[in-house]
Amino acid sequence: MEDLYNEYSKLVYNYLNSLCSNQYLAEELTQETFYKAIKGINKFNNECKISTWLCKIAKNTWIDFLRKEKKKDFVSIDDEKYSEAFLTQKSFETNVEDKDDIINLYKYIHKLDEDTREVFYLRLKGELSFKHIGEILDKSEDWARLAFYRGKIKLKEVMKNDEKGM
C-alpha cells in the first residue's frame, strides 16, 4: 500500500486541492482518501485505473466533508479564510491583477456546465494534464482538451455578455 501512496498521492492531492483550494484541507482529505482506499481495497475490481478509483474516493471524501461542514452551519468554502489561501497559491491567478478580478473569473466559471467547470478546476487549480483529467472523469485526453477549449470560448461569451449588461 505504501507504493500505491507514493505513486498516486500527488495526483490525489492535486485533484483535491483543485476542489477545495486549500492546501491544508487537501492534505487532510488526501490522507482520508488513502485510509478509505486501504479499508476498501477489496472493492477495487480493475474495471478502471487505480488512479481513477482513488480520485473517485477523493471526490466522495470531499463531498462527505462538505456535508459535515454544512451540518455545522459552515459559512462557505468561498469564505475569506479559504480565498486567502486560494489567492496565495502559484497558478494562473498570478496573471490576474486583483482579488475582484479573480472572484469575477470564478463567478463566470461557475456559470459553465458541471463537466466544463470540473475540467477548468482540475486544469487551473489542480494543474493536472489533460490526460489525468480524462482519467479522473472517465473520459479521453482529447475530450478533456476539447472541453477546456470549448469552455474557454463559452467563458469569453459569458464575460462579454456580462459586460454588455452593465
C-alpha positions as CSV (number, residue, x, y, z in Angstrom):
1,M,0.0,0.0,0.0
2,E,3.0,2.3,0.6
3,D,3.9,2.0,-3.1
4,L,0.4,2.9,-4.1
5,Y,0.5,6.0,-1.8
6,N,4.0,7.0,-3.2
7,E,2.8,6.7,-6.8
8,Y,-0.6,8.4,-6.5
9,S,-0.6,10.7,-3.5
10,K,0.5,13.8,-5.5
11,L,-2.3,13.2,-8.1
12,V,-4.9,12.8,-5.4
13,Y,-3.6,15.8,-3.5
14,N,-3.7,18.0,-6.7
15,Y,-7.2,16.8,-7.5
16,L,-8.5,17.6,-4.0
17,N,-6.6,20.9,-3.9
18,S,-8.4,21.8,-7.2
19,L,-11.7,21.1,-5.5
20,C,-11.2,22.8,-2.2
21,S,-8.4,25.4,-3.0
22,N,-6.9,24.9,0.4
23,Q,-3.6,23.0,0.7
24,Y,-4.0,22.0,4.3
25,L,-7.5,20.7,3.8
26,A,-6.3,18.9,0.6
27,E,-3.6,17.2,2.6
28,E,-6.0,16.1,5.3
29,L,-8.5,14.8,2.7
30,T,-5.7,13.0,0.8
31,Q,-4.9,11.1,4.0
32,E,-8.5,10.3,4.5
33,T,-8.8,9.1,0.9
34,F,-5.9,6.7,1.2
35,Y,-7.3,5.5,4.6
36,K,-10.7,4.7,2.8
37,A,-8.8,3.1,-0.1
38,I,-7.0,0.7,2.3
39,K,-10.2,-0.2,4.0
40,G,-12.0,-0.8,0.7
41,I,-9.1,-2.3,-1.4
42,N,-11.1,-5.5,-1.8
43,K,-13.8,-3.5,-3.6
44,F,-11.4,-2.5,-6.3
45,N,-12.2,-4.7,-9.3
46,N,-9.9,-3.4,-12.1
47,E,-12.8,-2.0,-14.1
48,C,-11.0,1.3,-14.1
49,K,-7.5,2.5,-13.5
50,I,-6.4,2.7,-9.9
51,S,-5.8,6.5,-10.3
52,T,-9.5,6.9,-11.4
53,W,-10.7,4.8,-8.5
54,L,-8.6,6.8,-6.0
55,C,-9.9,10.1,-7.4
56,K,-13.5,8.8,-7.1
57,I,-12.8,8.1,-3.5
58,A,-11.2,11.5,-3.1
59,K,-14.3,13.2,-4.6
60,N,-16.6,11.3,-2.3
61,T,-14.4,12.3,0.6
62,W,-14.6,15.9,-0.4
63,I,-18.4,15.7,-0.7
64,D,-18.6,14.0,2.7
65,F,-16.5,16.8,4.2
66,L,-18.8,19.4,2.7
67,R,-21.9,17.7,4.1
68,K,-20.4,17.5,7.5
69,E,-19.4,21.2,7.4
70,K,-22.8,22.2,6.2
71,K,-24.3,20.5,9.2
72,K,-22.0,22.6,11.3
73,D,-23.6,25.7,9.7
74,F,-20.3,26.2,7.8
75,V,-20.3,29.6,6.0
76,S,-18.8,28.6,2.7
77,I,-15.6,27.5,1.0
78,D,-15.6,30.9,-0.6
79,D,-15.3,32.4,2.9
80,E,-12.4,34.8,3.4
81,K,-10.2,32.3,5.1
82,Y,-10.3,30.0,2.1
83,S,-10.0,32.7,-0.5
84,E,-6.8,34.0,1.1
85,A,-5.2,30.6,1.0
86,F,-6.5,30.2,-2.6
87,L,-5.0,33.5,-3.7
88,T,-1.5,32.8,-2.3
89,Q,-1.1,29.7,-4.4
90,K,1.0,29.9,-7.6
91,S,-1.1,29.4,-10.7
92,F,-2.9,31.2,-13.3
93,E,-4.3,33.7,-10.8
94,T,-0.9,35.5,-10.7
95,N,-1.9,36.9,-14.1
96,V,-5.0,38.5,-12.7
97,E,-4.4,41.9,-11.2
98,D,-6.6,41.9,-8.1
99,K,-8.8,39.8,-5.9
100,D,-12.0,41.2,-7.5
101,D,-10.9,40.0,-10.9
102,I,-10.2,36.5,-9.5
103,I,-13.6,36.4,-7.8
104,N,-15.3,37.6,-11.0
105,L,-13.4,35.0,-13.0
106,Y,-14.6,32.2,-10.7
107,K,-18.2,33.6,-10.9
108,Y,-18.0,33.2,-14.6
109,I,-16.5,29.7,-14.4
110,H,-19.4,28.8,-12.0
111,K,-21.9,29.7,-14.8
112,L,-20.5,26.9,-17.0
113,D,-21.9,23.4,-17.1
114,E,-20.7,21.0,-14.4
115,D,-18.3,19.0,-16.7
116,T,-16.7,22.1,-18.1
117,R,-16.4,23.6,-14.6
118,E,-14.7,20.5,-13.3
119,V,-12.2,20.4,-16.2
120,F,-11.4,24.1,-15.5
121,Y,-10.8,23.5,-11.8
122,L,-8.7,20.4,-12.4
123,R,-6.7,22.2,-15.1
124,L,-6.3,25.6,-13.4
125,K,-6.2,24.8,-9.7
126,G,-5.1,21.2,-9.8
127,E,-2.6,21.9,-12.6
128,L,-3.3,18.5,-14.0
129,S,-2.6,17.4,-17.5
130,F,-5.4,16.7,-19.9
131,K,-4.5,13.0,-19.8
132,H,-5.0,12.9,-16.0
133,I,-8.2,15.0,-16.2
134,G,-9.6,12.5,-18.7
135,E,-8.6,9.6,-16.4
136,I,-10.3,11.2,-13.4
137,L,-13.5,11.9,-15.3
138,D,-13.5,8.6,-17.1
139,K,-13.1,10.4,-20.5
140,S,-10.3,10.6,-23.0
141,E,-7.5,13.0,-23.0
142,D,-8.9,14.5,-26.2
143,W,-12.3,15.0,-24.6
144,A,-10.7,16.9,-21.7
145,R,-8.7,19.1,-24.1
146,L,-11.7,19.9,-26.2
147,A,-13.9,20.5,-23.1
148,F,-11.3,23.0,-21.9
149,Y,-11.0,24.7,-25.3
150,R,-14.8,25.0,-25.7
151,G,-15.1,26.1,-22.1
152,K,-12.7,29.0,-22.8
153,I,-14.9,30.0,-25.7
154,K,-18.1,29.8,-23.5
155,L,-16.3,31.7,-20.7
156,K,-15.4,34.6,-23.1
157,E,-19.0,34.7,-24.3
158,V,-20.3,34.8,-20.7
159,M,-17.9,37.6,-19.8
160,K,-18.7,39.6,-23.0
161,N,-22.5,39.3,-22.3
162,D,-22.0,40.3,-18.7
163,E,-20.0,43.4,-19.8
164,K,-22.8,44.4,-22.2
165,G,-25.4,44.0,-19.5
166,M,-23.6,46.5,-17.2
